[in-house]
Amino acid sequence: MKDERKLFMDLATDDRRAVRRNAAQMLVAVLLASGAWALAAHMAEMQQDELEQVRHEVRMAVHAKAAIEAQQAAQSYWVPRVAVAYAQGARDECERQRMANGSHLPCGGQ
């Protein structure tokens, strides 16, 4: 009876050790998995931040290019027209002055 009891106690002790060992192994596996998950989530977040930064830079470059093109278009449209209008205004003023003074000299080298 004592031997059976001792054998039973030894088996129970071995079972408890095995359960503890299995629990420890499972805990390590869970911790490793959660650490890997946290690392993967962190990496994904960093990649998302980098992607947003690249998107922002692309948007800024597109806006800058559009602004430059708009400025160039405005200059190519308005600068000649302003110059022509200014020259026409100067020519008209010269004609008024010439008529007022009774001069027969041409305005602007005409």
C-alpha positions as CSV (number, residue, x, y, z in Angstrom):
1,M,0.0,0.0,0.0
2,K,2.8,2.4,0.9
3,D,4.5,1.6,-2.4
4,E,1.3,2.3,-4.3
5,R,0.8,5.5,-2.4
6,K,4.4,6.5,-3.1
7,L,4.0,5.6,-6.7
8,F,0.8,7.6,-6.9
9,M,2.5,10.6,-5.2
10,D,5.4,10.4,-7.6
11,L,3.1,10.3,-10.6
12,A,1.1,13.2,-9.2
13,T,4.3,15.1,-8.7
14,D,5.5,14.3,-12.2
15,D,2.1,15.3,-13.5
16,R,2.3,18.7,-11.7
17,R,5.8,19.2,-13.0
18,A,4.6,18.4,-16.5
19,V,1.7,20.7,-16.2
20,R,3.9,23.5,-14.9
21,R,6.4,22.8,-17.7
22,N,3.7,22.9,-20.3
23,A,2.2,26.0,-18.7
24,A,5.6,27.7,-18.7
25,Q,6.1,26.7,-22.4
26,M,2.7,28.0,-23.3
27,L,3.3,31.2,-21.5
28,V,6.6,31.6,-23.3
29,A,4.9,30.9,-26.6
30,V,2.1,33.4,-25.8
31,L,4.6,36.1,-24.8
32,L,6.7,35.5,-28.0
33,A,3.6,35.6,-30.1
34,S,2.3,38.8,-28.5
35,G,5.8,40.3,-28.8
36,A,5.9,39.4,-32.4
37,W,2.4,40.8,-32.9
38,A,3.4,44.0,-31.2
39,L,6.5,44.3,-33.3
40,A,4.6,43.6,-36.5
41,A,2.0,46.2,-35.4
42,H,4.7,48.7,-34.7
43,M,6.4,48.1,-38.0
44,A,3.1,48.5,-39.9
45,E,2.5,51.7,-38.0
46,M,5.9,53.0,-39.0
47,Q,5.3,52.0,-42.6
48,Q,2.0,53.8,-42.6
49,D,3.6,56.9,-41.2
50,E,6.3,56.7,-43.9
51,L,3.6,56.2,-46.6
52,E,1.7,59.2,-45.3
53,Q,4.9,61.3,-45.4
54,V,5.5,60.2,-49.0
55,R,1.9,61.0,-49.9
56,H,2.3,64.5,-48.3
57,E,5.5,65.1,-50.2
58,V,3.9,64.1,-53.5
59,R,0.9,66.4,-52.8
60,M,3.2,69.3,-52.0
61,A,5.3,68.6,-55.2
62,V,2.1,68.5,-57.3
63,H,0.9,71.8,-55.7
64,A,4.3,73.4,-56.2
65,K,4.4,72.3,-59.8
66,A,0.9,73.5,-60.4
67,A,1.7,76.9,-58.8
68,I,4.8,77.2,-61.0
69,E,2.8,76.3,-64.1
70,A,0.1,78.8,-63.1
71,Q,2.6,81.5,-62.5
72,Q,4.3,80.8,-65.9
73,A,0.9,80.8,-67.7
74,A,-0.1,84.0,-66.0
75,Q,3.2,85.6,-67.0
76,S,3.0,84.4,-70.5
77,Y,-0.6,85.7,-70.7
78,W,-0.5,88.9,-68.7
79,V,3.1,90.3,-69.2
80,P,2.8,90.8,-72.9
81,R,-0.7,92.2,-72.5
82,V,0.4,94.6,-69.8
83,A,3.3,95.7,-71.9
84,V,1.1,96.3,-74.9
85,A,-1.4,98.2,-72.9
86,Y,1.3,100.3,-71.3
87,A,2.8,101.0,-74.7
88,Q,-0.6,101.8,-76.1
89,G,-1.3,104.1,-73.2
90,A,2.0,105.9,-73.6
91,R,1.4,106.2,-77.4
92,D,-2.1,107.6,-76.7
93,E,-0.7,110.1,-74.2
94,C,2.0,111.1,-76.7
95,E,-0.6,111.7,-79.3
96,R,-2.6,113.8,-76.9
97,Q,0.4,115.9,-76.0
98,R,1.4,116.2,-79.7
99,M,-2.1,117.4,-80.6
100,A,-2.2,119.8,-77.7
101,N,1.1,121.3,-78.7
102,G,0.5,121.3,-82.4
103,S,3.6,119.3,-83.0
104,H,4.1,117.3,-86.2
105,L,6.7,115.0,-84.7
106,P,5.7,111.3,-84.6
107,C,5.2,109.5,-81.3
108,G,7.3,106.5,-80.5
109,G,9.4,106.6,-83.7
110,Q,6.4,106.2,-86.0
